[in-house]
Amino acid sequence: MTAIKMYTTSWCPDCRMAKMFLAEKGIAYEEIDIEETPGAADIVIQANSGKRKVPTFDIHGRFTAVSPFNRRQLEEALGLS
């Protein structure tokens, strides 16, 4: 199991940008589609004060929404900056 989970939807352009960023950096992650995975949307809503924001990351147990996609914010959340 990877230490990074990314909660996504299939139609989310910010999710696609985040996936490209992680691929560029060679960072492994588990993708969880909140529309396909039972209970995943509830996790995202709880992590984001009642808002359904994607992409939302669970990085070593710490939740961070990067919506809209912000490269610098994601680098900081991952400890890359």
PDB file of N, CA, C and O in Angstrom:
ATOM      1  N   MET A   1       0.845  -1.185   0.000  1.00  0.00           N
ATOM      2  CA  MET A   1       0.000   0.000   0.000  1.00  0.00           C
ATOM      3  C   MET A   1       0.891   1.249   0.000  1.00  0.00           C
ATOM      4  O   MET A   1       1.854   1.334   0.762  1.00  0.00           O
ATOM      5  N   THR A   2       0.563   2.199  -0.848  1.00  0.00           N
ATOM      6  CA  THR A   2       1.356   3.428  -0.923  1.00  0.00           C
ATOM      7  C   THR A   2       0.952   4.390   0.185  1.00  0.00           C
ATOM      8  O   THR A   2      -0.164   4.334   0.703  1.00  0.00           O
ATOM      9  N   ALA A   3       1.878   5.271   0.538  1.00  0.00           N
ATOM     10  CA  ALA A   3       1.637   6.242   1.607  1.00  0.00           C
ATOM     11  C   ALA A   3       0.859   7.451   1.110  1.00  0.00           C
ATOM     12  O   ALA A   3       0.414   8.275   1.910  1.00  0.00           O
ATOM     13  N   ILE A   4       0.689   7.565  -0.216  1.00  0.00           N
ATOM     14  CA  ILE A   4      -0.026   8.707  -0.792  1.00  0.00           C
ATOM     15  C   ILE A   4      -1.267   8.199  -1.517  1.00  0.00           C
ATOM     16  O   ILE A   4      -1.190   7.332  -2.388  1.00  0.00           O
ATOM     17  N   LYS A   5      -2.402   8.755  -1.140  1.00  0.00           N
ATOM     18  CA  LYS A   5      -3.658   8.450  -1.823  1.00  0.00           C
ATOM     19  C   LYS A   5      -4.161   9.738  -2.449  1.00  0.00           C
ATOM     20  O   LYS A   5      -4.128  10.799  -1.826  1.00  0.00           O
ATOM     21  N   MET A   6      -4.629   9.635  -3.692  1.00  0.00           N
ATOM     22  CA  MET A   6      -5.215  10.793  -4.361  1.00  0.00           C
ATOM     23  C   MET A   6      -6.674  10.466  -4.676  1.00  0.00           C
ATOM     24  O   MET A   6      -6.971   9.521  -5.407  1.00  0.00           O
ATOM     25  N   TYR A   7      -7.567  11.259  -4.115  1.00  0.00           N
ATOM     26  CA  TYR A   7      -9.002  11.115  -4.363  1.00  0.00           C
ATOM     27  C   TYR A   7      -9.352  11.965  -5.580  1.00  0.00           C
ATOM     28  O   TYR A   7      -9.067  13.162  -5.615  1.00  0.00           O
ATOM     29  N   THR A   8      -9.973  11.336  -6.577  1.00  0.00           N
ATOM     30  CA  THR A   8     -10.203  11.974  -7.872  1.00  0.00           C
ATOM     31  C   THR A   8     -11.618  11.703  -8.380  1.00  0.00           C
ATOM     32  O   THR A   8     -12.406  10.991  -7.758  1.00  0.00           O
ATOM     33  N   THR A   9     -11.906  12.305  -9.544  1.00  0.00           N
ATOM     34  CA  THR A   9     -13.036  11.911 -10.384  1.00  0.00           C
ATOM     35  C   THR A   9     -12.491  11.797 -11.804  1.00  0.00           C
ATOM     36  O   THR A   9     -11.428  12.335 -12.111  1.00  0.00           O
ATOM     37  N   SER A  10     -13.214  11.103 -12.657  1.00  0.00           N
ATOM     38  CA  SER A  10     -12.748  10.899 -14.032  1.00  0.00           C
ATOM     39  C   SER A  10     -12.784  12.178 -14.862  1.00  0.00           C
ATOM     40  O   SER A  10     -12.035  12.303 -15.831  1.00  0.00           O
ATOM     41  N   TRP A  11     -13.638  13.124 -14.500  1.00  0.00           N
ATOM     42  CA  TRP A  11     -13.843  14.335 -15.310  1.00  0.00           C
ATOM     43  C   TRP A  11     -13.038  15.536 -14.829  1.00  0.00           C
ATOM     44  O   TRP A  11     -13.138  16.611 -15.421  1.00  0.00           O
ATOM     45  N   CYS A  12     -12.250  15.386 -13.783  1.00  0.00           N
ATOM     46  CA  CYS A  12     -11.583  16.508 -13.118  1.00  0.00           C
ATOM     47  C   CYS A  12     -10.274  16.917 -13.807  1.00  0.00           C
ATOM     48  O   CYS A  12      -9.316  16.144 -13.800  1.00  0.00           O
ATOM     49  N   PRO A  13     -10.213  18.128 -14.405  1.00  0.00           N
ATOM     50  CA  PRO A  13      -8.970  18.562 -15.055  1.00  0.00           C
ATOM     51  C   PRO A  13      -7.835  18.800 -14.057  1.00  0.00           C
ATOM     52  O   PRO A  13      -6.671  18.570 -14.386  1.00  0.00           O
ATOM     53  N   ASP A  14      -8.154  19.256 -12.843  1.00  0.00           N
ATOM     54  CA  ASP A  14      -7.113  19.444 -11.829  1.00  0.00           C
ATOM     55  C   ASP A  14      -6.506  18.103 -11.422  1.00  0.00           C
ATOM     56  O   ASP A  14      -5.314  18.022 -11.125  1.00  0.00           O
ATOM     57  N   CYS A  15      -7.321  17.058 -11.408  1.00  0.00           N
ATOM     58  CA  CYS A  15      -6.821  15.717 -11.098  1.00  0.00           C
ATOM     59  C   CYS A  15      -5.843  15.256 -12.173  1.00  0.00           C
ATOM     60  O   CYS A  15      -4.807  14.671 -11.859  1.00  0.00           O
ATOM     61  N   ARG A  16      -6.163  15.512 -13.428  1.00  0.00           N
ATOM     62  CA  ARG A  16      -5.255  15.128 -14.522  1.00  0.00           C
ATOM     63  C   ARG A  16      -3.922  15.853 -14.397  1.00  0.00           C
ATOM     64  O   ARG A  16      -2.870  15.251 -14.614  1.00  0.00           O
ATOM     65  N   MET A  17      -3.952  17.136 -14.051  1.00  0.00           N
ATOM     66  CA  MET A  17      -2.705  17.886 -13.882  1.00  0.00           C
ATOM     67  C   MET A  17      -1.900  17.336 -12.706  1.00  0.00           C
ATOM     68  O   MET A  17      -0.675  17.234 -12.784  1.00  0.00           O
ATOM     69  N   ALA A  18      -2.578  16.986 -11.629  1.00  0.00           N
ATOM     70  CA  ALA A  18      -1.886  16.422 -10.465  1.00  0.00           C
ATOM     71  C   ALA A  18      -1.255  15.075 -10.815  1.00  0.00           C
ATOM     72  O   ALA A  18      -0.137  14.789 -10.388  1.00  0.00           O
ATOM     73  N   LYS A  19      -1.956  14.252 -11.583  1.00  0.00           N
ATOM     74  CA  LYS A  19      -1.403  12.957 -11.999  1.00  0.00           C
ATOM     75  C   LYS A  19      -0.164  13.146 -12.863  1.00  0.00           C
ATOM     76  O   LYS A  19       0.820  12.424 -12.703  1.00  0.00           O
ATOM     77  N   MET A  20      -0.206  14.114 -13.778  1.00  0.00           N
ATOM     78  CA  MET A  20       0.968  14.393 -14.618  1.00  0.00           C
ATOM     79  C   MET A  20       2.139  14.858 -13.761  1.00  0.00           C
ATOM     80  O   MET A  20       3.275  14.445 -13.989  1.00  0.00           O
ATOM     81  N   PHE A  21       1.874  15.707 -12.785  1.00  0.00           N
ATOM     82  CA  PHE A  21       2.916  16.194 -11.881  1.00  0.00           C
ATOM     83  C   PHE A  21       3.562  15.023 -11.138  1.00  0.00           C
ATOM     84  O   PHE A  21       4.788  14.922 -11.088  1.00  0.00           O
ATOM     85  N   LEU A  22       2.750  14.146 -10.565  1.00  0.00           N
ATOM     86  CA  LEU A  22       3.284  13.006  -9.824  1.00  0.00           C
ATOM     87  C   LEU A  22       4.082  12.076 -10.733  1.00  0.00           C
ATOM     88  O   LEU A  22       5.108  11.535 -10.321  1.00  0.00           O
ATOM     89  N   ALA A  23       3.618  11.888 -11.964  1.00  0.00           N
ATOM     90  CA  ALA A  23       4.356  11.060 -12.920  1.00  0.00           C
ATOM     91  C   ALA A  23       5.711  11.684 -13.246  1.00  0.00           C
ATOM     92  O   ALA A  23       6.719  10.981 -13.304  1.00  0.00           O
ATOM     93  N   GLU A  24       5.739  13.000 -13.458  1.00  0.00           N
ATOM     94  CA  GLU A  24       7.002  13.712 -13.721  1.00  0.00           C
ATOM     95  C   GLU A  24       7.999  13.501 -12.595  1.00  0.00           C
ATOM     96  O   GLU A  24       9.193  13.326 -12.836  1.00  0.00           O
ATOM     97  N   LYS A  25       7.504  13.518 -11.363  1.00  0.00           N
ATOM     98  CA  LYS A  25       8.358  13.396 -10.178  1.00  0.00           C
ATOM     99  C   LYS A  25       8.653  11.941  -9.818  1.00  0.00           C
ATOM    100  O   LYS A  25       9.467  11.672  -8.935  1.00  0.00           O
ATOM    101  N   GLY A  26       7.994  11.005 -10.498  1.00  0.00           N
ATOM    102  CA  GLY A  26       8.198   9.588 -10.201  1.00  0.00           C
ATOM    103  C   GLY A  26       7.641   9.176  -8.844  1.00  0.00           C
ATOM    104  O   GLY A  26       8.190   8.293  -8.184  1.00  0.00           O
ATOM    105  N   ILE A  27       6.558   9.810  -8.433  1.00  0.00           N
ATOM    106  CA  ILE A  27       5.970   9.558  -7.119  1.00  0.00           C
ATOM    107  C   ILE A  27       4.806   8.574  -7.259  1.00  0.00           C
ATOM    108  O   ILE A  27       3.859   8.805  -8.012  1.00  0.00           O
ATOM    109  N   ALA A  28       4.903   7.474  -6.515  1.00  0.00           N
ATOM    110  CA  ALA A  28       3.847   6.462  -6.528  1.00  0.00           C
ATOM    111  C   ALA A  28       2.677   6.926  -5.664  1.00  0.00           C
ATOM    112  O   ALA A  28       2.869   7.580  -4.638  1.00  0.00           O
ATOM    113  N   TYR A  29       1.477   6.584  -6.088  1.00  0.00           N
ATOM    114  CA  TYR A  29       0.280   6.948  -5.334  1.00  0.00           C
ATOM    115  C   TYR A  29      -0.832   5.969  -5.657  1.00  0.00           C
ATOM    116  O   TYR A  29      -0.799   5.280  -6.677  1.00  0.00           O
ATOM    117  N   GLU A  30      -1.797   5.920  -4.787  1.00  0.00           N
ATOM    118  CA  GLU A  30      -2.996   5.129  -5.018  1.00  0.00           C
ATOM    119  C   GLU A  30      -4.104   6.089  -5.419  1.00  0.00           C
ATOM    120  O   GLU A  30      -4.401   7.035  -4.688  1.00  0.00           O
ATOM    121  N   GLU A  31      -4.716   5.855  -6.572  1.00  0.00           N
ATOM    122  CA  GLU A  31      -5.815   6.708  -7.024  1.00  0.00           C
ATOM    123  C   GLU A  31      -7.142   6.111  -6.586  1.00  0.00           C
ATOM    124  O   GLU A  31      -7.398   4.922  -6.776  1.00  0.00           O
ATOM    125  N   ILE A  32      -7.978   6.950  -5.999  1.00  0.00           N
ATOM    126  CA  ILE A  32      -9.293   6.514  -5.539  1.00  0.00           C
ATOM    127  C   ILE A  32     -10.339   7.431  -6.168  1.00  0.00           C
ATOM    128  O   ILE A  32     -10.416   8.615  -5.840  1.00  0.00           O
ATOM    129  N   ASP A  33     -11.142   6.874  -7.075  1.00  0.00           N
ATOM    130  CA  ASP A  33     -12.204   7.636  -7.737  1.00  0.00           C
ATOM    131  C   ASP A  33     -13.388   7.723  -6.775  1.00  0.00           C
ATOM    132  O   ASP A  33     -13.970   6.703  -6.406  1.00  0.00           O
ATOM    133  N   ILE A  34     -13.737   8.931  -6.376  1.00  0.00           N
ATOM    134  CA  ILE A  34     -14.784   9.093  -5.362  1.00  0.00           C
ATOM    135  C   ILE A  34     -16.182   8.774  -5.892  1.00  0.00           C
ATOM    136  O   ILE A  34     -17.121   8.630  -5.109  1.00  0.00           O
ATOM    137  N   GLU A  35     -16.324   8.665  -7.206  1.00  0.00           N
ATOM    138  CA  GLU A  35     -17.625   8.315  -7.778  1.00  0.00           C
ATOM    139  C   GLU A  35     -17.767   6.810  -7.974  1.00  0.00           C
ATOM    140  O   GLU A  35     -18.866   6.310  -8.211  1.00  0.00           O
ATOM    141  N   GLU A  36     -16.654   6.093  -7.876  1.00  0.00           N
ATOM    142  CA  GLU A  36     -16.664   4.645  -8.102  1.00  0.00           C
ATOM    143  C   GLU A  36     -16.416   3.846  -6.822  1.00  0.00           C
ATOM    144  O   GLU A  36     -16.800   2.680  -6.737  1.00  0.00           O
ATOM    145  N   THR A  37     -15.785   4.461  -5.840  1.00  0.00           N
ATOM    146  CA  THR A  37     -15.383   3.751  -4.624  1.00  0.00           C
ATOM    147  C   THR A  37     -16.335   4.086  -3.476  1.00  0.00           C
ATOM    148  O   THR A  37     -16.394   5.237  -3.041  1.00  0.00           O
ATOM    149  N   PRO A  38     -17.076   3.100  -2.981  1.00  0.00           N
ATOM    150  CA  PRO A  38     -18.010   3.356  -1.884  1.00  0.00           C
ATOM    151  C   PRO A  38     -17.299   3.984  -0.673  1.00  0.00           C
ATOM    152  O   PRO A  38     -16.251   3.509  -0.236  1.00  0.00           O
ATOM    153  N   GLY A  39     -17.885   5.045  -0.152  1.00  0.00           N
ATOM    154  CA  GLY A  39     -17.358   5.714   1.027  1.00  0.00           C
ATOM    155  C   GLY A  39     -16.291   6.756   0.764  1.00  0.00           C
ATOM    156  O   GLY A  39     -15.987   7.560   1.645  1.00  0.00           O
ATOM    157  N   ALA A  40     -15.711   6.761  -0.435  1.00  0.00           N
ATOM    158  CA  ALA A  40     -14.614   7.692  -0.735  1.00  0.00           C
ATOM    159  C   ALA A  40     -15.086   9.144  -0.745  1.00  0.00           C
ATOM    160  O   ALA A  40     -14.384  10.023  -0.246  1.00  0.00           O
ATOM    161  N   ALA A  41     -16.256   9.403  -1.302  1.00  0.00           N
ATOM    162  CA  ALA A  41     -16.772  10.780  -1.326  1.00  0.00           C
ATOM    163  C   ALA A  41     -16.981  11.293   0.094  1.00  0.00           C
ATOM    164  O   ALA A  41     -16.734  12.465   0.377  1.00  0.00           O
ATOM    165  N   ASP A  42     -17.433  10.419   0.983  1.00  0.00           N
ATOM    166  CA  ASP A  42     -17.626  10.818   2.384  1.00  0.00           C
ATOM    167  C   ASP A  42     -16.300  11.198   3.041  1.00  0.00           C
ATOM    168  O   ASP A  42     -16.244  12.144   3.827  1.00  0.00           O
ATOM    169  N   ILE A  43     -15.244  10.469   2.722  1.00  0.00           N
ATOM    170  CA  ILE A  43     -13.911  10.779   3.264  1.00  0.00           C
ATOM    171  C   ILE A  43     -13.476  12.160   2.803  1.00  0.00           C
ATOM    172  O   ILE A  43     -12.983  12.961   3.597  1.00  0.00           O
ATOM    173  N   VAL A  44     -13.660  12.438   1.513  1.00  0.00           N
ATOM    174  CA  VAL A  44     -13.268  13.738   0.949  1.00  0.00           C
ATOM    175  C   VAL A  44     -14.084  14.865   1.578  1.00  0.00           C
ATOM    176  O   VAL A  44     -13.530  15.905   1.933  1.00  0.00           O
ATOM    177  N   ILE A  45     -15.368  14.672   1.714  1.00  0.00           N
ATOM    178  CA  ILE A  45     -16.237  15.697   2.305  1.00  0.00           C
ATOM    179  C   ILE A  45     -15.831  15.967   3.756  1.00  0.00           C
ATOM    180  O   ILE A  45     -15.771  17.121   4.181  1.00  0.00           O
ATOM    181  N   GLN A  46     -15.559  14.922   4.500  1.00  0.00           N
ATOM    182  CA  GLN A  46     -15.143  15.089   5.895  1.00  0.00           C
ATOM    183  C   GLN A  46     -13.785  15.797   5.984  1.00  0.00           C
ATOM    184  O   GLN A  46     -13.580  16.630   6.866  1.00  0.00           O
ATOM    185  N   ALA A  47     -12.873  15.475   5.089  1.00  0.00           N
ATOM    186  CA  ALA A  47     -11.530  16.068   5.102  1.00  0.00           C
ATOM    187  C   ALA A  47     -11.538  17.539   4.704  1.00  0.00           C
ATOM    188  O   ALA A  47     -10.622  18.283   5.054  1.00  0.00           O
ATOM    189  N   ASN A  48     -12.570  17.961   3.973  1.00  0.00           N
ATOM    190  CA  ASN A  48     -12.622  19.319   3.431  1.00  0.00           C
ATOM    191  C   ASN A  48     -13.779  20.142   3.985  1.00  0.00           C
ATOM    192  O   ASN A  48     -14.403  20.911   3.253  1.00  0.00           O
ATOM    193  N   SER A  49     -14.062  19.984   5.248  1.00  0.00           N
ATOM    194  CA  SER A  49     -15.083  20.790   5.942  1.00  0.00           C
ATOM    195  C   SER A  49     -16.423  20.814   5.212  1.00  0.00           C
ATOM    196  O   SER A  49     -17.056  21.862   5.084  1.00  0.00           O
ATOM    197  N   GLY A  50     -16.845  19.635   4.735  1.00  0.00           N
ATOM    198  CA  GLY A  50     -18.149  19.528   4.095  1.00  0.00           C
ATOM    199  C   GLY A  50     -18.158  19.775   2.599  1.00  0.00           C
ATOM    200  O   GLY A  50     -19.219  19.748   1.976  1.00  0.00           O
ATOM    201  N   LYS A  51     -16.994  20.014   2.013  1.00  0.00           N
ATOM    202  CA  LYS A  51     -16.922  20.284   0.571  1.00  0.00           C
ATOM    203  C   LYS A  51     -16.329  19.086  -0.160  1.00  0.00           C
ATOM    204  O   LYS A  51     -15.422  18.416   0.335  1.00  0.00           O
ATOM    205  N   ARG A  52     -16.857  18.839  -1.336  1.00  0.00           N
ATOM    206  CA  ARG A  52     -16.394  17.736  -2.179  1.00  0.00           C
ATOM    207  C   ARG A  52     -15.346  18.288  -3.141  1.00  0.00           C
ATOM    208  O   ARG A  52     -15.673  18.689  -4.258  1.00  0.00           O
ATOM    209  N   LYS A  53     -14.088  18.309  -2.705  1.00  0.00           N
ATOM    210  CA  LYS A  53     -13.003  18.888  -3.503  1.00  0.00           C
ATOM    211  C   LYS A  53     -12.073  17.791  -4.002  1.00  0.00           C
ATOM    212  O   LYS A  53     -11.626  16.937  -3.236  1.00  0.00           O
ATOM    213  N   VAL A  54     -11.793  17.832  -5.293  1.00  0.00           N
ATOM    214  CA  VAL A  54     -10.804  16.924  -5.878  1.00  0.00           C
ATOM    215  C   VAL A  54      -9.850  17.734  -6.743  1.00  0.00           C
ATOM    216  O   VAL A  54     -10.269  18.705  -7.374  1.00  0.00           O
ATOM    217  N   PRO A  55      -8.594  17.362  -6.787  1.00  0.00           N
ATOM    218  CA  PRO A  55      -8.025  16.246  -6.042  1.00  0.00           C
ATOM    219  C   PRO A  55      -7.813  16.585  -4.570  1.00  0.00           C
ATOM    220  O   PRO A  55      -7.439  17.700  -4.208  1.00  0.00           O
ATOM    221  N   THR A  56      -8.066  15.587  -3.749  1.00  0.00           N
ATOM    222  CA  THR A  56      -7.712  15.643  -2.333  1.00  0.00           C
ATOM    223  C   THR A  56      -6.690  14.546  -2.099  1.00  0.00           C
ATOM    224  O   THR A  56      -6.857  13.415  -2.554  1.00  0.00           O
ATOM    225  N   PHE A  57      -5.642  14.891  -1.393  1.00  0.00           N
ATOM    226  CA  PHE A  57      -4.565  13.945  -1.116  1.00  0.00           C
ATOM    227  C   PHE A  57      -4.568  13.544   0.346  1.00  0.00           C
ATOM    228  O   PHE A  57      -4.802  14.367   1.231  1.00  0.00           O
ATOM    229  N   ASP A  58      -4.306  12.278   0.585  1.00  0.00           N
ATOM    230  CA  ASP A  58      -4.005  11.758   1.918  1.00  0.00           C
ATOM    231  C   ASP A  58      -2.526  11.404   1.853  1.00  0.00           C
ATOM    232  O   ASP A  58      -2.141  10.399   1.256  1.00  0.00           O
ATOM    233  N   ILE A  59      -1.707  12.238   2.471  1.00  0.00           N
ATOM    234  CA  ILE A  59      -0.253  12.061   2.436  1.00  0.00           C
ATOM    235  C   ILE A  59       0.189  11.673   3.839  1.00  0.00           C
ATOM    236  O   ILE A  59       0.274  12.510   4.738  1.00  0.00           O
ATOM    237  N   HIS A  60       0.467  10.388   4.004  1.00  0.00           N
ATOM    238  CA  HIS A  60       0.881   9.857   5.309  1.00  0.00           C
ATOM    239  C   HIS A  60      -0.125  10.225   6.400  1.00  0.00           C
ATOM    240  O   HIS A  60       0.262  10.572   7.516  1.00  0.00           O
ATOM    241  N   GLY A  61      -1.430  10.146   6.070  1.00  0.00           N
ATOM    242  CA  GLY A  61      -2.478  10.408   7.046  1.00  0.00           C
ATOM    243  C   GLY A  61      -2.892  11.862   7.189  1.00  0.00           C
ATOM    244  O   GLY A  61      -3.764  12.185   7.995  1.00  0.00           O
ATOM    245  N   ARG A  62      -2.276  12.734   6.415  1.00  0.00           N
ATOM    246  CA  ARG A  62      -2.627  14.163   6.470  1.00  0.00           C
ATOM    247  C   ARG A  62      -3.346  14.542   5.171  1.00  0.00           C
ATOM    248  O   ARG A  62      -2.820  14.322   4.080  1.00  0.00           O
ATOM    249  N   PHE A  63      -4.541  15.108   5.294  1.00  0.00           N
ATOM    250  CA  PHE A  63      -5.343  15.436   4.117  1.00  0.00           C
ATOM    251  C   PHE A  63      -5.063  16.849   3.625  1.00  0.00           C
ATOM    252  O   PHE A  63      -4.964  17.791   4.412  1.00  0.00           O
ATOM    253  N   THR A  64      -4.937  16.978   2.296  1.00  0.00           N
ATOM    254  CA  THR A  64      -4.712  18.265   1.649  1.00  0.00           C
ATOM    255  C   THR A  64      -5.491  18.293   0.342  1.00  0.00           C
ATOM    256  O   THR A  64      -5.332  17.404  -0.494  1.00  0.00           O
ATOM    257  N   ALA A  65      -6.332  19.308   0.159  1.00  0.00           N
ATOM    258  CA  ALA A  65      -7.023  19.500  -1.121  1.00  0.00           C
ATOM    259  C   ALA A  65      -6.178  20.436  -1.972  1.00  0.00           C
ATOM    260  O   ALA A  65      -5.723  21.480  -1.505  1.00  0.00           O
ATOM    261  N   VAL A  66      -5.975  20.049  -3.224  1.00  0.00           N
ATOM    262  CA  VAL A  66      -5.213  20.883  -4.154  1.00  0.00           C
ATOM    263  C   VAL A  66      -6.144  21.192  -5.325  1.00  0.00           C
ATOM    264  O   VAL A  66      -5.955  20.719  -6.446  1.00  0.00           O
ATOM    265  N   SER A  67      -7.147  21.996  -5.021  1.00  0.00           N
ATOM    266  CA  SER A  67      -8.179  22.332  -5.983  1.00  0.00           C
ATOM    267  C   SER A  67      -8.508  23.815  -5.841  1.00  0.00           C
ATOM    268  O   SER A  67      -9.058  24.234  -4.822  1.00  0.00           O
ATOM    269  N   PRO A  68      -8.175  24.607  -6.853  1.00  0.00           N
ATOM    270  CA  PRO A  68      -7.592  24.228  -8.134  1.00  0.00           C
ATOM    271  C   PRO A  68      -6.142  23.769  -7.974  1.00  0.00           C
ATOM    272  O   PRO A  68      -5.481  24.058  -6.977  1.00  0.00           O
ATOM    273  N   PHE A  69      -5.668  23.040  -8.999  1.00  0.00           N
ATOM    274  CA  PHE A  69      -4.309  22.506  -8.953  1.00  0.00           C
ATOM    275  C   PHE A  69      -3.304  23.637  -8.793  1.00  0.00           C
ATOM    276  O   PHE A  69      -3.358  24.652  -9.487  1.00  0.00           O
ATOM    277  N   ASN A  70      -2.396  23.429  -7.867  1.00  0.00           N
ATOM    278  CA  ASN A  70      -1.338  24.401  -7.597  1.00  0.00           C
ATOM    279  C   ASN A  70      -0.059  23.613  -7.356  1.00  0.00           C
ATOM    280  O   ASN A  70       0.092  22.955  -6.327  1.00  0.00           O
ATOM    281  N   ARG A  71       0.848  23.684  -8.302  1.00  0.00           N
ATOM    282  CA  ARG A  71       2.090  22.906  -8.255  1.00  0.00           C
ATOM    283  C   ARG A  71       2.865  23.161  -6.959  1.00  0.00           C
ATOM    284  O   ARG A  71       3.316  22.221  -6.304  1.00  0.00           O
ATOM    285  N   ARG A  72       3.016  24.419  -6.600  1.00  0.00           N
ATOM    286  CA  ARG A  72       3.790  24.772  -5.406  1.00  0.00           C
ATOM    287  C   ARG A  72       3.134  24.212  -4.139  1.00  0.00           C
ATOM    288  O   ARG A  72       3.819  23.697  -3.255  1.00  0.00           O
ATOM    289  N   GLN A  73       1.817  24.315  -4.059  1.00  0.00           N
ATOM    290  CA  GLN A  73       1.102  23.788  -2.892  1.00  0.00           C
ATOM    291  C   GLN A  73       1.299  22.278  -2.769  1.00  0.00           C
ATOM    292  O   GLN A  73       1.499  21.766  -1.668  1.00  0.00           O
ATOM    293  N   LEU A  74       1.243  21.566  -3.893  1.00  0.00           N
ATOM    294  CA  LEU A  74       1.423  20.118  -3.858  1.00  0.00           C
ATOM    295  C   LEU A  74       2.864  19.762  -3.505  1.00  0.00           C
ATOM    296  O   LEU A  74       3.099  18.817  -2.752  1.00  0.00           O
ATOM    297  N   GLU A  75       3.826  20.503  -4.037  1.00  0.00           N
ATOM    298  CA  GLU A  75       5.231  20.270  -3.671  1.00  0.00           C
ATOM    299  C   GLU A  75       5.424  20.425  -2.165  1.00  0.00           C
ATOM    300  O   GLU A  75       6.107  19.613  -1.540  1.00  0.00           O
ATOM    301  N   GLU A  76       4.832  21.454  -1.587  1.00  0.00           N
ATOM    302  CA  GLU A  76       4.943  21.680  -0.139  1.00  0.00           C
ATOM    303  C   GLU A  76       4.289  20.542   0.645  1.00  0.00           C
ATOM    304  O   GLU A  76       4.850  20.062   1.630  1.00  0.00           O
ATOM    305  N   ALA A  77       3.116  20.116   0.214  1.00  0.00           N
ATOM    306  CA  ALA A  77       2.412  19.036   0.906  1.00  0.00           C
ATOM    307  C   ALA A  77       3.205  17.732   0.863  1.00  0.00           C
ATOM    308  O   ALA A  77       3.153  16.930   1.795  1.00  0.00           O
ATOM    309  N   LEU A  78       3.940  17.533  -0.236  1.00  0.00           N
ATOM    310  CA  LEU A  78       4.740  16.320  -0.400  1.00  0.00           C
ATOM    311  C   LEU A  78       6.130  16.445   0.221  1.00  0.00           C
ATOM    312  O   LEU A  78       6.885  15.474   0.259  1.00  0.00           O
ATOM    313  N   GLY A  79       6.463  17.633   0.704  1.00  0.00           N
ATOM    314  CA  GLY A  79       7.782  17.855   1.297  1.00  0.00           C
ATOM    315  C   GLY A  79       8.885  17.982   0.267  1.00  0.00           C
ATOM    316  O   GLY A  79      10.038  17.651   0.544  1.00  0.00           O
ATOM    317  N   LEU A  80       8.541  18.462  -0.925  1.00  0.00           N
ATOM    318  CA  LEU A  80       9.520  18.593  -2.010  1.00  0.00           C
ATOM    319  C   LEU A  80      10.119  19.989  -2.105  1.00  0.00           C
ATOM    320  O   LEU A  80      11.054  20.203  -2.876  1.00  0.00           O
ATOM    321  N   SER A  81       9.605  20.935  -1.343  1.00  0.00           N
ATOM    322  CA  SER A  81      10.114  22.307  -1.468  1.00  0.00           C
ATOM    323  C   SER A  81      10.890  22.721  -0.240  1.00  0.00           C
ATOM    324  O   SER A  81      11.389  23.844  -0.175  1.00  0.00           O
TER     325      SER A  81
END
